Amino acid sequence: MMRPLSWFVSAGLAFGALVTAGGPANQLCQPKLLTQLRDAYPHLSPDGTRIVFQSNRTGNFEISTTKPDGSDVKQLTFHPAVDGTPKWSPNGEKIVFASERDGNSEIYVMNADGSGVTRLTNHPGDDSHPSWSPDGTRIIFNSARATPDLSVDWAQQWHEIFSVKLDGSDLRQHTHCR
């Protein structure tokens, strides 16, 4: 005897839980891709009027914004490389994000309208997942730059926390896990 299939959707994937007579309760079925569209890493603006997020709606991951009700989607970046993990500055005037536009993941900042894109980091190690300091004067990010041999698998690299000023100067390493 089969019981009803319950569904939930996350990041464009549908997941189902199917319970069969005599089978384990809440056994998860294999995820089924419903769409190729992926919107991810949402971040609400400080004034609550916009959400910045990464999306592959154009076939490539770009940075976009929308109103909280999902209307008025505006694409901010237009580059063939992957742009992602955006965050609003505390005052809402800028957006920081990671991009592979220079061959490896680096940290960039731009104005909230998508203009004035500036690279802040330039290192062969993976710089990613940026965030803002509470006062908006520094960008905090994850980096593999402390790895002695960057040719090893990504999972074997040393991922540390760094920060940098908005002009790319004053690089600081905050963790030393190795």
Backbone as numpy.savetxt, mean C-alpha at the origin, in Angstrom:
# Nx Ny Nz CAx CAy CAz Cx Cy Cz
-25.89 -34.25 3.40 -26.73 -33.07 3.40 -25.84 -31.83 3.40
-26.14 -30.91 2.54 -25.38 -29.67 2.47 -26.17 -28.56 3.14
-25.45 -27.76 3.88 -26.06 -26.57 4.48 -25.73 -25.38 3.60
-26.36 -24.24 3.86 -26.13 -23.07 3.01 -24.67 -22.64 2.96
-24.32 -22.07 1.85 -22.99 -21.52 1.62 -23.02 -20.06 2.05
-22.13 -19.67 2.95 -22.07 -18.27 3.35 -20.85 -17.63 2.70
-20.97 -16.40 2.29 -19.94 -15.71 1.52 -19.47 -14.45 2.22
-18.23 -14.10 2.01 -17.73 -12.77 2.33 -16.72 -12.41 1.26
-16.58 -11.13 0.98 -15.71 -10.67 -0.10 -14.63 -9.78 0.50
-13.39 -9.99 0.05 -12.26 -9.19 0.51 -11.29 -9.02 -0.62
-10.95 -7.79 -0.97 -9.95 -7.47 -2.00 -10.22 -8.21 -3.30
-11.49 -8.26 -3.72 -11.82 -8.87 -5.01 -11.88 -10.38 -4.98
-11.73 -11.00 -3.81 -11.82 -12.46 -3.70 -13.10 -12.81 -2.97
-13.75 -13.88 -3.40 -14.92 -14.36 -2.68 -14.50 -15.58 -1.89
-14.92 -15.65 -0.65 -14.62 -16.78 0.20 -15.94 -17.39 0.63
-16.02 -18.69 0.68 -17.24 -19.34 1.11 -16.96 -20.33 2.22
-17.93 -20.50 3.09 -17.84 -21.52 4.13 -18.99 -22.48 3.89
-18.69 -23.72 3.59 -19.69 -24.73 3.27 -19.64 -25.79 4.35
-20.76 -26.06 4.94 -20.83 -27.08 5.97 -21.59 -28.27 5.42
-21.03 -29.46 5.52 -21.69 -30.66 5.05 -22.02 -31.54 6.24
-23.03 -32.39 6.09 -23.41 -33.28 7.18 -22.22 -34.17 7.53
-21.88 -34.21 8.79 -20.78 -35.03 9.25 -19.42 -34.39 9.04
-19.35 -33.25 8.35 -18.08 -32.58 8.10 -17.79 -31.56 9.17
-16.58 -31.05 9.18 -16.23 -30.05 10.19 -17.02 -28.76 9.98
-17.43 -28.15 11.05 -18.18 -26.89 10.98 -17.28 -25.79 10.43
-17.86 -24.93 9.63 -17.18 -23.76 9.07 -15.93 -24.11 8.26
-15.98 -25.19 7.54 -14.87 -25.56 6.66 -14.80 -24.54 5.53
-13.64 -23.90 5.33 -13.51 -22.88 4.31 -13.26 -23.51 2.95
-13.96 -23.00 1.96 -13.74 -23.42 0.58 -12.56 -22.64 0.02
-12.06 -23.06 -1.10 -10.98 -22.33 -1.76 -11.49 -20.98 -2.24
-10.69 -19.91 -2.12 -11.11 -18.60 -2.62 -11.34 -18.65 -4.12
-12.33 -17.92 -4.57 -12.63 -17.82 -5.99 -12.52 -16.35 -6.41
-11.68 -16.07 -7.36 -11.51 -14.70 -7.83 -12.76 -14.26 -8.57
-13.38 -13.18 -8.10 -14.59 -12.66 -8.73 -14.27 -11.62 -9.80
-13.20 -10.87 -9.59 -12.84 -9.79 -10.51 -11.34 -9.58 -10.47
-10.80 -9.02 -11.52 -9.38 -8.69 -11.55 -9.11 -7.35 -10.87
-10.16 -6.61 -10.57 -10.02 -5.29 -9.94 -9.60 -5.43 -8.49
-8.57 -4.67 -8.12 -8.12 -4.68 -6.72 -7.91 -3.24 -6.25
-8.70 -2.84 -5.29 -8.52 -1.57 -4.58 -7.97 -1.93 -3.21
-6.92 -1.26 -2.77 -6.29 -1.63 -1.51 -5.65 -0.43 -0.82
-5.23 -0.62 0.40 -4.54 0.37 1.23 -5.32 1.69 1.31
-6.59 1.65 1.72 -7.36 2.90 1.86 -6.88 3.72 3.06
-6.91 5.04 2.91 -6.53 5.92 4.01 -7.38 7.18 3.92
-8.16 7.45 4.97 -9.06 8.59 5.01 -8.28 9.89 5.22
-8.65 10.92 4.48 -7.99 12.22 4.64 -8.28 12.78 6.03
-7.40 13.64 6.55 -7.60 14.20 7.89 -8.93 14.91 8.07
-9.45 15.53 7.00 -10.74 16.23 7.11 -11.93 15.31 6.82
-11.66 14.05 6.48 -12.73 13.08 6.27 -13.46 13.17 4.94
-12.97 14.00 4.01 -13.71 14.20 2.75 -13.25 13.31 1.60
-12.06 12.69 1.70 -11.54 11.85 0.61 -10.86 10.62 1.20
-10.80 9.59 0.39 -10.04 8.39 0.71 -9.00 8.23 -0.39
-7.73 8.05 -0.02 -6.69 7.75 -1.00 -6.48 6.24 -0.94
-6.21 5.62 -2.11 -6.04 4.18 -2.17 -5.26 3.81 -3.42
-4.76 2.57 -3.46 -4.12 2.08 -4.68 -5.14 1.22 -5.41
-5.10 1.26 -6.74 -6.05 0.50 -7.53 -5.43 0.09 -8.86
-5.86 -1.05 -9.36 -5.42 -1.49 -10.68 -6.54 -1.35 -11.71
-7.44 -0.40 -11.52 -8.57 -0.19 -12.44 -8.13 0.08 -13.87
-6.94 0.62 -14.05 -6.45 0.93 -15.40 -5.60 -0.21 -15.96
-5.45 -1.29 -15.19 -4.60 -2.40 -15.60 -3.23 -2.34 -14.93
-2.98 -1.28 -14.21 -1.71 -1.09 -13.50 -2.04 -0.44 -12.16
-1.28 -0.77 -11.12 -1.54 -0.14 -9.82 -1.14 1.33 -9.84
-2.12 2.18 -9.57 -1.96 3.63 -9.51 -2.58 4.12 -8.21
-2.34 5.39 -7.89 -2.92 6.03 -6.71 -4.14 6.83 -7.14
-5.24 6.65 -6.42 -6.49 7.36 -6.71 -7.10 7.86 -5.41
-8.07 8.76 -5.54 -8.86 9.20 -4.39 -10.34 9.07 -4.75
-11.16 9.04 -3.72 -12.61 8.98 -3.88 -13.27 9.64 -2.68
-14.52 10.02 -2.85 -15.29 10.46 -1.69 -15.63 9.22 -0.86
-15.91 9.38 0.43 -16.21 8.22 1.26 -17.40 7.38 0.79
-18.30 7.95 0.00 -19.43 7.18 -0.51 -19.09 6.43 -1.80
-17.83 6.52 -2.26 -17.40 5.82 -3.47 -17.56 6.61 -4.75
-18.08 7.80 -4.68 -18.25 8.63 -5.88 -17.01 9.49 -6.12
-16.94 10.08 -7.27 -15.90 11.04 -7.63 -14.49 10.46 -7.53
-14.27 9.31 -8.17 -12.94 8.68 -8.18 -12.03 9.50 -9.10
-10.86 9.86 -8.58 -9.87 10.62 -9.36 -8.53 9.89 -9.30
-7.99 9.54 -10.46 -6.67 8.92 -10.53 -5.61 10.02 -10.41
-4.65 9.82 -9.52 -3.62 10.84 -9.28 -2.29 10.53 -9.95
-1.93 9.25 -10.07 -0.66 8.90 -10.71 -0.95 8.22 -12.04
-0.04 8.41 -12.99 -0.16 7.87 -14.34 1.22 7.41 -14.78
1.66 6.26 -14.27 2.99 5.77 -14.56 2.92 4.28 -14.80
3.68 3.72 -15.74 3.60 2.29 -16.01 4.11 1.39 -14.88
4.81 1.95 -13.92 5.30 1.16 -12.77 4.21 1.05 -11.71
4.41 0.18 -10.76 3.47 0.01 -9.64 3.62 1.17 -8.67
2.52 1.86 -8.37 2.44 2.89 -7.34 1.49 2.37 -6.27
1.86 2.46 -4.98 0.97 1.90 -3.97 1.22 2.38 -2.57
0.48 1.84 -1.66 0.50 2.09 -0.21 0.49 3.59 0.15
-0.49 4.34 -0.36 -0.51 5.79 -0.10 -1.02 6.15 1.29
-0.54 7.28 1.80 -0.99 7.83 3.08 -1.06 9.35 2.98
-2.13 9.92 3.52 -2.27 11.38 3.60 -1.31 11.95 4.63
-0.83 13.14 4.38 -0.06 13.87 5.40 -1.04 14.32 6.49
-0.54 14.61 7.70 -1.43 15.04 8.78 -2.26 16.28 8.44
-1.74 17.17 7.58 -2.52 18.36 7.22 -3.33 18.16 5.94
-3.23 16.98 5.30 -4.02 16.68 4.12 -3.52 17.30 2.83
-2.38 17.96 2.87 -1.87 18.64 1.67 -1.02 17.75 0.77
-0.48 16.66 1.31 0.42 15.78 0.54 0.04 14.32 0.74
0.56 13.49 -0.16 0.38 12.05 -0.09 1.74 11.41 -0.28
2.09 10.48 0.59 3.33 9.71 0.43 2.93 8.34 -0.11
3.80 7.73 -0.92 3.52 6.41 -1.47 4.82 5.74 -1.88
4.75 4.46 -2.14 5.90 3.71 -2.66 5.66 3.46 -4.14
6.76 3.43 -4.91 6.65 3.18 -6.34 7.88 2.44 -6.84
7.67 1.65 -7.86 8.76 0.94 -8.52 9.18 1.65 -9.81
8.85 2.91 -9.95 9.11 3.64 -11.20 10.58 3.82 -11.53
11.47 3.61 -10.57 12.91 3.69 -10.84 13.58 2.33 -10.78
12.80 1.26 -10.98 13.36 -0.08 -11.06 13.26 -0.89 -9.79
13.14 -0.24 -8.66 12.90 -0.93 -7.39 12.05 -0.01 -6.53
11.51 -0.55 -5.47 10.58 0.22 -4.65 11.29 1.35 -3.91
10.82 2.56 -4.13 11.34 3.77 -3.48 10.17 4.56 -2.90
10.45 5.54 -2.07 9.43 6.36 -1.43 9.31 7.69 -2.17
8.07 8.09 -2.44 7.76 9.33 -3.16 6.73 10.13 -2.36
6.72 11.42 -2.57 5.70 12.28 -2.00 5.16 13.16 -3.13
3.88 13.50 -3.04 3.26 14.38 -4.05 2.21 15.24 -3.37
1.81 16.29 -4.07 0.71 17.12 -3.58 -0.57 16.30 -3.63
-1.57 16.69 -2.85 -2.82 15.93 -2.76 -3.57 15.84 -4.08
-3.25 16.72 -5.04 -3.90 16.65 -6.35 -3.11 15.82 -7.36
-2.00 15.21 -6.92 -1.18 14.37 -7.79 -0.02 15.10 -8.45
0.08 16.40 -8.28 1.18 17.16 -8.89 2.41 17.11 -7.98
3.54 17.52 -8.53 4.76 17.66 -7.75 5.32 16.37 -7.19
5.28 15.28 -7.95 5.82 14.00 -7.48 7.33 14.12 -7.30
7.82 13.77 -6.09 9.24 13.87 -5.76 9.70 12.57 -5.10
10.80 12.01 -5.59 11.37 10.82 -4.98 12.16 11.24 -3.74
11.94 10.52 -2.61 12.65 10.82 -1.37 13.79 9.87 -1.10
13.69 8.63 -1.58 14.74 7.64 -1.33 15.32 7.17 -2.65
16.55 6.68 -2.60 17.22 6.15 -3.79 18.25 5.13 -3.35
17.80 3.89 -3.23 18.67 2.83 -2.74 18.23 1.51 -3.37
19.16 0.60 -3.66 18.77 -0.66 -4.28 17.88 -1.54 -3.41
17.88 -1.36 -2.09 17.00 -2.14 -1.22 15.57 -1.69 -1.33
14.64 -2.57 -1.03 13.21 -2.30 -1.09 12.80 -1.28 -0.02
12.39 -0.08 -0.41 11.84 0.93 0.49 10.33 0.92 0.26
9.53 0.68 1.31 8.10 0.53 1.09 7.28 0.89 2.32
5.97 0.85 2.17 4.97 1.08 3.22 5.24 2.35 4.03
5.27 3.49 3.36 5.55 4.74 4.07 4.38 5.23 4.91
4.72 6.01 5.91 3.75 6.67 6.79 4.33 8.02 7.19
3.53 8.85 7.80 3.96 10.18 8.24 4.22 10.21 9.73
5.17 11.01 10.14 5.31 11.29 11.57 4.09 12.14 11.96
3.70 12.12 13.22 2.50 12.88 13.63 2.56 14.37 13.30
3.77 14.96 13.32 3.89 16.39 13.01 4.09 16.66 11.52
4.16 15.61 10.71 4.28 15.76 9.25 5.65 16.16 8.75
6.67 16.09 9.58 8.00 16.52 9.16 8.89 15.38 8.66
8.47 14.14 8.92 9.28 12.99 8.51 8.38 11.92 7.90
9.00 11.10 7.04 8.36 9.93 6.47 9.02 8.71 7.10
8.21 7.83 7.65 8.69 6.59 8.24 8.39 5.48 7.24
9.34 4.55 7.03 9.12 3.50 6.04 9.90 2.24 6.39
9.51 1.15 5.77 10.17 -0.14 5.88 11.22 -0.22 4.78
12.39 -0.78 5.10 13.43 -0.91 4.08 14.29 -2.14 4.32
14.75 -2.71 3.21 15.69 -3.83 3.25 17.12 -3.33 3.03
17.33 -2.05 3.02 18.64 -1.47 2.69 19.77 -1.90 3.61
19.48 -2.40 4.82 20.54 -2.85 5.73 21.00 -4.27 5.44
20.36 -4.93 4.48 20.72 -6.31 4.12 22.10 -6.32 3.45
23.04 -7.12 3.97 24.38 -7.15 3.36 24.38 -7.63 1.90
23.52 -8.58 1.56 23.48 -9.13 0.21 22.04 -9.07 -0.30
21.73 -8.03 -1.08 20.36 -7.84 -1.57 19.96 -8.84 -2.66
20.88 -9.72 -3.06 20.52 -10.73 -4.06 19.81 -11.92 -3.42
19.78 -12.00 -2.08 19.07 -13.10 -1.43 17.56 -12.88 -1.57
16.79 -13.94 -1.41 15.33 -13.87 -1.50 14.79 -12.78 -0.58
13.72 -12.11 -1.01 13.12 -11.02 -0.25 12.82 -11.44 1.19
12.34 -12.66 1.40 11.98 -13.13 2.73 13.21 -13.28 3.63
14.39 -13.38 3.04 15.63 -13.52 3.82 16.32 -12.18 4.06
15.79 -11.11 3.49 16.41 -9.79 3.67 16.05 -9.23 5.04
16.85 -8.28 5.50 16.62 -7.64 6.79 15.71 -6.44 6.57
14.54 -6.46 7.14 13.58 -5.38 6.98 13.57 -4.54 8.25
14.01 -3.31 8.11 14.16 -2.40 9.25 13.27 -1.18 9.05
13.12 -0.39 10.09 12.33 0.85 10.05 13.29 2.03 9.94
13.02 2.88 8.95 13.82 4.08 8.70 12.89 5.29 8.66
13.47 6.48 8.70 12.71 7.71 8.44 13.61 8.69 7.71
12.96 9.64 7.06 13.67 10.65 6.28 12.85 11.94 6.31
13.53 13.08 6.19 12.82 14.36 6.09 12.13 14.46 4.73
11.24 15.41 4.58 10.47 15.56 3.34 11.31 15.95 2.13
12.53 16.40 2.35 13.40 16.71 1.21 14.36 15.55 0.91
14.17 14.40 1.61 15.02 13.23 1.38 16.29 13.23 2.22
16.50 14.24 3.02 17.73 14.31 3.83 17.49 13.68 5.21
18.57 13.59 5.97 18.54 13.13 7.35 17.93 11.73 7.50
18.44 10.78 6.72 18.01 9.39 6.81 18.40 8.82 8.17
17.44 8.21 8.87 17.71 7.60 10.17 17.20 6.17 10.20
18.00 5.27 10.77 17.58 3.90 10.97 17.11 3.78 12.41
15.86 3.31 12.62 15.27 3.26 13.96 15.29 1.88 14.59
15.38 0.81 13.80 15.46 -0.53 14.34 16.73 -1.20 13.86
17.19 -2.14 14.64 18.40 -2.92 14.32 18.12 -4.36 14.72
17.37 -5.04 13.87 16.90 -6.40 14.21 17.97 -7.46 14.02
19.01 -7.19 13.28 20.06 -8.20 13.06 21.31 -7.83 13.81
